[in-house]
C-alpha cells in the first residue's frame, strides 16, 4: 500500500541530485562502445549488456531529475547560479549522445537496427540541441551572473564546451541512414562545424585551467579527478576526425573526403600525444591527492568517459595508420577504463544504498567561542 508520505520521501531523496550524475551514464556507455571497436575480441554480448545498463541509468536519471525540477526548483535554480555546478549541465547532452551512439554501435544487437536508428535520431537530436544550448548558456551565466575569480578555474568549466564535440564524433554514425545527397553531406559538415566550435572554445578555456594550476597550486582533493576531464576534448576530437574520414567517401566531393583522411593523421597523432602527456600529469596529481586522503566522490566518474574517448581515438588512429602501437595503446587504455568504471560504479552503488551520496551538504560547524580568563583582579582577558 502506497501512503501519502512515500511520494514526498521520494521527492526529498532527489533534492541534492545534481546534473553531475549524468557522468555515470556517459562512463557506462563508453565502456560498451569502446569495447566493441577494440582490435582484440571483446564479447559482443557483454558490450550490449553494458549499453543496456547505460540506457537504464539514463531513463532512471531523467525521471529523477524531472522529479528534482518539479519539487525542488529552488535547488535547481541554485545549481544554475553556482559556477561549480552549472557546467555539469553539459553532462546531460553527453549522456544522451553517448547512449544514442551506443544504440547504433552495440544496442542494435538487442533492439534491432530500425529501433536503434530511431532511438539514436531522437537522442542525437535532443542531445545536440541541449549541448549547443549549454555551450552558450553556461559561459553566458559565468560572464553575467556568476562571480568567479581566476583561482576558481577547474577542468569542470570544459564540460559544456565538450558536448558539441561529442555530437561531432557520433553524428557521422547516422550518415548512412539518411537519404543520399544533401542530407548526408549537410549532417557531415554540421558535425565538422561542431568540431570546430568545440575545439576553438576548448582552446580558449584550457589555458585558464592550466594557469590556475601553476599559479594557485593543486586542486582541492575532491576535485583532483576532474583533471581527467581535459582528456575528453582531446580523445573525442581525435575520434571525430577519424569518423569524418570513414564516412566522407561518397558523401562529400573527392578532394575533401581525401582531406579528412589526411586530417585524421596530421591532427590525431599530435593531439593523442598531448593526451598522453596530460594523462601522466593528471595521474601524478591523483596519486598525490590519494596519499593526502582523497576519498570517493562523484568526481571519480571523470576517470571513465574521458579515458574512453582516448580509447576510441586510439582505435581510430590504429585503423587509419595501421600501426600496431595504437592498437596496443587502445587495449591498455581500455583496461584502465574498465578498472576505473568498476571502482566508480561499485562506490556509487554503495553510496546510493547508504544514502551518503544523496544527502545534502553538511552544515558548517559554528566557530568556537573565544575562551576568556578571569584574573584575580576581576578583569577579563
C-alpha positions, 0 to 999 in steps of 0.5 A: 500500500502506497501512503501519502508520505512515500511520494514526498520521501521520494521527492526529498531523496532527489533534492541534492541530485545534481546534473553531475550524475549524468557522468555515470551514464556517459562512463557506462556507455563508453565502456560498451562502445569502446569495447566493441571497436577494440582490435582484440575480441571483446564479447559482443554480448557483454558490450550490449549488456553494458549499453543496456545498463547505460540506457537504464541509468539514463531513463532512471536519471531523467525521471529523477531529475524531472522529479528534482525540477518539479519539487525542488526548483529552488535547488535547481535554480541554485545549481544554475547560479553556482559556477561549480555546478552549472557546467555539469549541465553539459553532462546531460547532452553527453549522456544522451549522445553517448547512449544514442551512439551506443544504440547504433554501435552495440544496442542494435544487437538487442533492439534491432537496427530500425529501433536503434536508428530511431532511438539514436535520431531522437537522442542525437537530436535532443542531445545536440540541441541541449549541448549547443544550448549549454555551450552558450548558456553556461559561459553566458551565466559565468560572464553575467551572473556568476562571480568567479575569480581566476583561482576558481578555474577547474577542468569542470568549466570544459564540460559544456564546451565538450558536448558539441564535440561529442555530437561531432564524433557520433553524428557521422554514425547516422550518415548512412541512414539518411537519404543520399545527397544533401542530407548526408553531406549537410549532417557531415559538415554540421558535425565538422562545424561542431568540431570546430566550435568545440575545439576553438572554445576548448582552446580558449578555456584550457589555458585558464585551467592550466594557469590556475594550476601553476599559479594557485597550486593543486586542486582541492582533493575532491576535485583532483579527478576532474583533471581527467576531464581535459582528456575528453576534448582531446580523445573525442576530437581525435575520434571525430576526425577519424569518423569524418574520414570513414564516412566522407567517401561518397558523401562529400566531393573527392578532394575533401573526403581525401582531406579528412583522411589526411586530417585524421593523421596530421591532427590525431597523432599530435593531439593523442600525444598531448593526451598522453602527456596530460594523462601522466600529469593528471595521474601524478596529481591523483596519486598525490591527492590519494596519499593526502586522503582523497576519498570517493566522490562523484568526481571519480566518474571523470576517470571513465568517459574521458579515458574512453574517448582516448580509447576510441581515438586510439582505435581510430588512429590504429585503423587509419595508420595501421600501426600496431602501437595504437592498437596496443595503446587502445587495449591498455587504455581500455583496461584502465577504463574498465578498472576505473568504471568498476571502482566508480560504479561499485562506490556509487552503488554503495553510496546510493544504498547508504544514502551518503551520496544523496544527502545534502551538504553538511552544515558548517560547524559554528566557530568556537567561542573565544575562551576568556580568563578571569584574573584575580583582579576581576578583569577579563582577558 
